[in-house]
Amino acid sequence: METIETILAAHPFLKGLKAAHLQLLVDCASQVSFDPGQFLCREDEEATQFYLIYHGQVAVEIFRARRGPVTIQTLSEGKVLGWLWFLKPYHWHLDARAMEVTRAISLKVKCLLKKCDQNHELGYELMKRYAHNLAVQFRVTKLQLLDMYGG
């Protein structure tokens, strides 16, 4: 049976993190499951959780008045949802909905921020991973826009 610690250690976002740092994250973590159609987050809600997806698929959506929900990204195993926990006011700017049964590790934002404040080495490691993920997301979004607008 997989424990939260083994799931965290195997997740690509945390792979290679020191065992002591993983242990600090375990205190903030819980396993969660979402049924198809169930929302992980809704736009404008407080971002109290950060998700490490390890099974299933999640549609990241924005709502357009004339078209309704528009999927802008699909996240699957090994991906992360919830980068907004690093920046105040800690609110979601999008919706995310499970497309199939989805399992994730949920990390409590307040607990995570407290651990980072108490252990700057952990905070620095997470910030490096956060920055890398943002850079990748920027490149992906750029390619999507070029494809969408034929540039």
GUDREN-138132 format. One line per field, with one value per residue: x negated, z negated, y of N, C-alpha, C in turn; residue number from 1; residue in three letters. Coordinates in Angstrom, 1 decimal, m for minus. Each point is the difference from the previous one (the first is absolute). Layout:
residues N
n_x	c(X ...)
n_z	c(Z ...)
n_y	c(Y ...)
ca_x	c(X ...)
ca_z	c(Z ...)
ca_y	c(Y ...)
c_x	c(X ...)
c_z	c(Z ...)
c_y	c(Y ...)
n	c(NUM ...)
res	c(ALA ...)
//
This chain:
residues 151
n_x	c(m0.8 0.4 m1.0 0.4 m0.9 0.4 1.2 m0.3 m0.7 1.0 0.7 0.1 1.0 0.1 m0.2 m0.7 1.2 m0.7 m0.3 m0.9 m0.2 m0.1 m0.7 m0.6 0.0 m0.3 m0.5 m0.2 m0.2 0.9 0.5 0.3 1.3 0.1 1.3 0.3 m0.4 m0.7 0.2 m1.3 0.3 0.5 0.2 m0.9 0.0 m0.1 m1.2 0.7 0.0 m1.0 0.3 m0.4 0.3 0.5 1.2 0.3 1.1 m0.5 1.2 m1.0 1.0 0.4 0.8 0.6 0.5 m0.6 m1.1 0.1 m0.2 m1.2 m0.3 m0.9 0.1 m0.6 0.2 m1.1 m0.2 m0.5 1.2 0.0 0.9 m0.1 m0.6 1.2 m0.3 m0.9 1.1 0.0 1.3 m0.7 0.4 0.9 m0.6 0.4 0.7 0.1 0.3 0.3 m0.7 m0.7 0.1 m0.2 m1.3 m0.1 m1.1 0.8 m0.6 0.2 0.5 0.8 0.2 0.2 0.7 0.6 0.1 0.3 0.8 0.3 0.1 m1.0 m0.7 1.0 0.2 m1.3 0.0 1.1 m0.6 m1.1 0.7 0.5 m1.2 m0.5 0.9 m0.2 m1.3 0.3 0.8 m0.9 m0.9 0.7 0.3 m1.2 m0.4 0.8 m0.5 m1.3 0.3 0.5 m1.0 m0.5 m0.6)
n_z	c(0.0 0.9 m0.5 m0.8 m0.8 0.2 m0.1 m1.1 m0.5 0.5 m0.5 1.3 m0.5 m0.8 1.2 m0.8 m0.6 m0.9 m0.6 m0.6 1.2 0.6 m1.0 0.3 1.3 m0.5 m0.9 1.2 0.2 1.0 0.1 1.3 0.3 1.3 0.0 1.1 0.5 m1.0 m0.6 0.3 0.9 m0.5 1.1 m0.6 m0.1 m1.3 0.4 m0.6 1.2 0.1 1.3 m0.4 1.3 m0.4 0.3 1.3 0.3 0.1 0.2 0.4 m0.5 1.0 m0.6 1.1 m0.2 1.2 m0.5 m1.2 m0.7 0.0 0.4 m0.9 m0.8 0.2 m1.3 m0.1 m0.1 m1.2 0.1 0.0 m1.0 0.2 1.0 m0.2 m0.7 0.9 0.6 m0.9 0.0 0.7 1.2 0.4 1.2 m0.4 0.8 m0.8 1.0 m0.8 1.0 m0.9 m0.5 m0.9 m0.1 m1.1 m0.2 m1.0 0.3 m1.3 0.6 m1.0 m0.1 1.3 m0.1 m1.0 0.6 1.1 m0.8 m0.6 1.3 0.0 m0.4 m0.8 m0.5 m0.1 m0.5 m0.7 m0.3 m0.1 m0.7 m0.8 m0.1 m0.2 m0.8 m0.5 0.0 m0.4 m1.0 m0.2 0.1 m0.8 m0.8 0.1 0.0 m1.0 m0.4 0.3 m0.5 m1.1 0.0 0.3 m1.1)
n_y	c(m1.2 1.0 0.5 1.0 m0.4 m1.2 0.4 0.8 m1.0 m0.7 1.0 0.2 0.6 m1.1 m0.6 m0.7 0.3 0.6 m1.1 0.8 0.5 m1.2 m0.3 1.2 m0.4 m1.2 0.9 0.4 m1.3 m0.2 m1.2 0.4 m0.2 0.1 0.0 m0.7 1.2 m0.6 1.2 0.2 1.0 1.1 0.7 0.9 m1.3 0.0 0.2 m0.9 m0.5 m0.9 m0.4 m1.1 0.0 m1.1 0.3 m0.2 0.8 1.2 0.6 0.8 0.8 0.8 0.8 m0.2 1.3 0.1 m0.6 0.5 m1.2 0.5 m1.2 0.4 m1.0 m1.1 m0.3 m0.8 m1.3 0.4 0.5 1.3 0.2 1.3 0.5 0.3 m1.1 0.3 0.5 1.0 0.0 m0.9 0.4 m0.9 m0.1 m1.2 m0.8 m1.1 m0.8 m1.0 m0.6 m0.6 m1.2 0.9 m0.4 0.7 0.6 0.3 1.1 0.2 1.0 0.3 m1.3 m0.1 1.2 m0.5 m1.2 0.7 0.7 m1.1 m0.4 1.0 m1.0 m0.5 1.2 0.1 m1.3 0.3 1.1 m0.7 m0.9 0.9 0.6 m1.2 m0.3 1.2 m0.3 m1.2 0.4 0.9 m0.9 m0.8 1.0 0.3 m1.3 m0.1 1.1 m0.4 m1.2 0.6 0.9 m1.2 0.3)
ca_x	c(0.8 m0.8 0.2 m0.1 m1.4 m0.5 0.7 m0.7 m1.4 0.1 0.6 m1.1 m0.2 m0.8 m1.0 m1.4 0.0 m0.6 0.9 0.4 1.0 1.2 0.6 0.7 1.1 1.0 0.9 1.0 0.5 1.0 0.4 1.4 0.5 1.1 0.8 0.2 0.9 m0.1 m1.0 m1.1 0.0 0.8 m0.5 0.3 m0.1 m1.3 m0.9 m0.5 m0.6 m0.9 0.2 m1.0 0.8 m0.8 0.9 1.2 m0.1 0.7 0.1 m0.1 0.9 0.4 1.4 0.3 1.4 0.7 m0.3 0.0 m1.3 m0.9 m1.2 m1.2 m1.1 0.3 m1.0 0.1 m1.0 m1.3 0.1 0.3 1.1 0.1 m1.2 0.4 m0.2 m1.2 0.2 1.3 0.9 0.2 1.3 0.0 0.3 0.5 0.6 m0.6 1.0 m0.5 0.5 0.2 m0.3 m1.3 m0.6 m1.1 m0.4 0.3 m0.9 0.6 m0.8 m0.5 m1.0 m1.2 m0.7 m0.6 m1.2 m1.0 m0.5 m0.8 m1.2 m0.2 m0.5 1.2 0.6 m0.8 0.2 1.3 0.0 m0.7 0.9 1.1 m0.5 m0.2 1.4 0.6 m0.7 0.5 1.4 m0.1 m0.3 1.1 1.0 m0.5 0.3 1.4 0.4 m0.4 0.9 1.4 0.1 m0.7 m1.2)
ca_z	c(0.0 0.1 m1.1 0.6 0.2 1.3 1.2 0.2 0.4 1.4 0.9 0.7 m0.6 m1.2 0.1 m0.4 m1.2 m1.2 m0.8 m1.1 0.6 0.2 m1.3 m0.4 0.8 m0.4 m1.0 0.7 1.1 m0.2 1.3 0.3 1.2 0.6 1.0 1.2 m0.1 m1.3 0.0 m0.9 m0.4 0.8 0.1 m1.1 m1.3 m0.6 0.3 m1.2 0.3 1.1 0.3 0.7 0.6 0.2 0.8 0.6 0.9 m0.5 1.0 m0.5 0.8 m0.2 0.4 0.9 0.0 1.2 0.3 m1.2 m0.4 1.1 m0.5 0.5 m0.3 m0.6 m0.9 m0.3 m1.0 0.0 0.2 m1.2 0.1 m1.2 m0.2 m0.5 m1.4 m0.3 0.2 m0.5 m1.1 m0.1 0.6 1.3 1.1 1.0 m0.5 0.4 m0.2 0.3 1.2 m0.4 m1.4 m0.1 m1.4 m0.2 m1.4 m0.3 m1.0 m0.5 0.3 m1.2 m0.5 0.9 m0.1 m1.3 0.1 0.8 m0.9 m1.0 0.6 1.3 1.0 0.6 0.8 1.2 0.9 0.5 0.9 1.3 0.8 0.4 1.1 1.2 0.5 0.6 1.3 0.9 0.4 0.9 1.4 0.5 0.3 1.2 1.1 0.2 0.6 1.4 0.7 0.1 0.8 1.2 0.1)
ca_y	c(1.2 1.2 1.1 1.4 0.3 m0.7 0.7 1.3 m0.3 m0.5 1.0 0.8 1.4 m0.1 m1.1 0.5 0.9 m0.6 m0.8 0.9 0.9 m0.7 m0.2 1.3 0.2 m1.0 0.6 0.9 m0.8 m1.1 m0.6 0.4 m0.6 0.8 m0.7 0.8 1.2 0.7 1.0 0.1 1.4 0.9 1.4 0.9 m0.7 0.0 m1.1 m0.6 m1.3 m0.1 m1.4 m0.8 m1.0 m1.3 m0.9 0.6 1.2 1.2 1.0 1.3 0.7 1.3 0.2 1.1 0.2 m0.4 m1.4 m0.8 m0.4 m0.3 m0.7 0.6 m0.9 m1.3 m0.5 m1.4 m0.5 0.6 1.5 0.8 1.0 0.9 0.9 1.3 0.0 0.7 1.4 0.5 m0.4 m1.5 m0.3 m0.6 0.9 m0.9 m1.2 m1.3 m1.1 m1.4 m0.5 m1.4 m0.1 0.6 m0.1 1.0 0.4 1.4 0.7 1.2 1.2 0.7 m0.9 0.0 1.2 0.0 m0.9 0.8 1.1 m0.6 m0.7 0.7 m0.9 m0.6 1.0 0.2 m1.1 0.1 1.2 m0.4 m0.9 0.9 0.8 m0.9 m0.4 1.2 0.2 m1.0 0.4 1.2 m0.5 m0.8 1.0 0.7 m0.9 m0.1 1.3 0.0 m0.9 0.5 1.2 m0.2 0.9)
c_x	c(m0.9 0.4 m0.1 m1.5 m0.5 0.6 m0.7 m1.4 0.0 0.5 m1.1 m0.3 m1.0 m1.1 m1.4 0.0 m0.6 1.1 0.6 1.1 1.3 0.8 0.8 1.3 1.1 0.9 1.1 0.8 1.2 0.3 1.4 0.3 1.2 0.7 0.0 1.0 m0.1 m1.1 m1.0 0.0 0.9 m0.6 0.5 0.1 m1.4 m0.8 m0.6 m0.8 m0.9 m0.1 m1.2 0.8 m0.8 0.9 1.2 m0.4 0.9 0.0 0.0 0.8 0.1 1.4 0.1 1.5 0.7 m0.2 0.1 m1.4 m0.9 m1.3 m1.2 m1.2 0.6 m1.2 0.2 m1.1 m1.3 0.1 0.4 1.1 m0.1 m1.2 0.4 m0.3 m1.3 0.3 1.3 0.8 0.4 1.4 m0.2 0.4 0.6 0.8 m0.8 0.9 m0.6 0.7 0.3 m0.4 m1.5 m0.4 m1.1 m0.4 0.3 m0.9 0.7 m0.9 m0.6 m1.1 m1.3 m0.8 m0.7 m1.3 m1.1 m0.6 m0.9 m1.3 m0.2 m0.6 1.1 0.7 m0.7 0.1 1.3 0.1 m0.7 0.9 1.2 m0.4 m0.2 1.4 0.6 m0.7 0.5 1.4 0.0 m0.3 1.2 1.1 m0.4 0.3 1.5 0.6 m0.4 0.8 1.4 0.1 m0.9 m1.3 m1.2)
c_z	c(0.0 m1.2 0.7 0.2 1.3 1.2 0.2 0.6 1.5 0.9 0.7 m0.6 m1.2 0.1 m0.3 m1.2 m1.1 m0.8 m1.2 0.5 0.3 m1.3 m0.5 0.8 m0.4 m1.0 0.6 1.0 m0.4 1.4 0.2 1.3 0.5 1.1 1.3 m0.1 m1.3 0.2 m1.0 m0.6 0.9 0.0 m1.1 m1.4 m0.6 0.3 m1.3 0.2 1.2 0.3 0.9 0.6 0.2 0.7 0.5 0.9 m0.5 1.2 m0.7 0.9 m0.4 0.5 0.9 0.2 1.2 0.3 m1.2 m0.3 1.2 m0.6 0.6 m0.2 m0.6 m0.8 m0.2 m1.0 0.1 0.1 m1.3 0.3 m1.2 m0.2 m0.7 m1.5 m0.4 m0.1 m0.6 1.1 m0.1 0.4 1.3 1.0 1.2 m0.7 0.4 m0.4 0.4 1.2 m0.2 m1.5 m0.2 m1.5 m0.1 m1.4 m0.1 m1.1 m0.5 0.1 m1.2 m0.7 0.8 m0.1 m1.4 0.0 0.8 m0.8 m1.0 0.5 1.3 1.1 0.8 0.9 1.3 1.0 0.7 1.0 1.3 0.9 0.5 1.3 1.3 0.6 0.7 1.4 1.1 0.4 0.9 1.5 0.6 0.4 1.3 1.2 0.3 0.7 1.4 0.8 0.3 1.0 1.2 0.2 0.1)
c_y	c(1.2 1.0 1.3 0.3 m0.7 0.7 1.3 m0.2 m0.3 1.1 0.8 1.4 m0.1 m1.0 0.6 0.9 m0.8 m0.7 0.9 1.0 m0.7 m0.3 1.2 0.1 m1.0 0.6 0.9 m0.7 m0.9 m0.5 0.4 m0.7 0.8 m0.9 0.8 1.1 0.8 1.1 m0.1 1.4 0.8 1.4 0.8 m0.6 0.2 m1.2 m0.6 m1.3 0.2 m1.5 m0.6 m1.2 m1.3 m1.0 0.7 1.2 1.1 1.0 1.4 0.9 1.5 0.2 1.2 0.1 m0.6 m1.5 m0.9 m0.4 m0.4 m0.7 0.7 m0.9 m1.3 m0.4 m1.4 m0.4 0.7 1.6 0.6 1.0 0.8 0.9 1.3 0.1 0.8 1.5 0.5 0.6 m1.4 m0.3 m0.7 0.9 m0.9 m1.1 m1.2 m1.1 m1.3 m0.5 m1.5 m0.1 0.5 0.0 1.0 0.0 1.5 0.5 1.2 1.2 0.6 m0.9 0.1 1.3 0.1 m0.8 0.7 1.1 m0.6 m0.7 0.6 m0.9 m0.7 1.1 0.3 m1.1 0.0 1.2 m0.3 m0.9 0.8 0.8 m0.8 m0.3 1.2 0.3 m1.0 0.4 1.2 m0.5 m0.7 1.0 0.8 m0.8 m0.1 1.3 0.1 m0.9 0.5 1.2 m0.1 0.9 m0.8)
n	c(1 2 3 4 5 6 7 8 9 10 11 12 13 14 15 16 17 18 19 20 21 22 23 24 25 26 27 28 29 30 31 32 33 34 35 36 37 38 39 40 41 42 43 44 45 46 47 48 49 50 51 52 53 54 55 56 57 58 59 60 61 62 63 64 65 66 67 68 69 70 71 72 73 74 75 76 77 78 79 80 81 82 83 84 85 86 87 88 89 90 91 92 93 94 95 96 97 98 99 100 101 102 103 104 105 106 107 108 109 110 111 112 113 114 115 116 117 118 119 120 121 122 123 124 125 126 127 128 129 130 131 132 133 134 135 136 137 138 139 140 141 142 143 144 145 146 147 148 149 150 151)
res	c(MET GLU THR ILE GLU THR ILE LEU ALA ALA HIS PRO PHE LEU LYS GLY LEU LYS ALA ALA HIS LEU GLN LEU LEU VAL ASP CYS ALA SER GLN VAL SER PHE ASP PRO GLY GLN PHE LEU CYS ARG GLU ASP GLU GLU ALA THR GLN PHE TYR LEU ILE TYR HIS GLY GLN VAL ALA VAL GLU ILE PHE ARG ALA ARG ARG GLY PRO VAL THR ILE GLN THR LEU SER GLU GLY LYS VAL LEU GLY TRP LEU TRP PHE LEU LYS PRO TYR HIS TRP HIS LEU ASP ALA ARG ALA MET GLU VAL THR ARG ALA ILE SER LEU LYS VAL LYS CYS LEU LEU LYS LYS CYS ASP GLN ASN HIS GLU LEU GLY TYR GLU LEU MET LYS ARG TYR ALA HIS ASN LEU ALA VAL GLN PHE ARG VAL THR LYS LEU GLN LEU LEU ASP MET TYR GLY GLY)
//
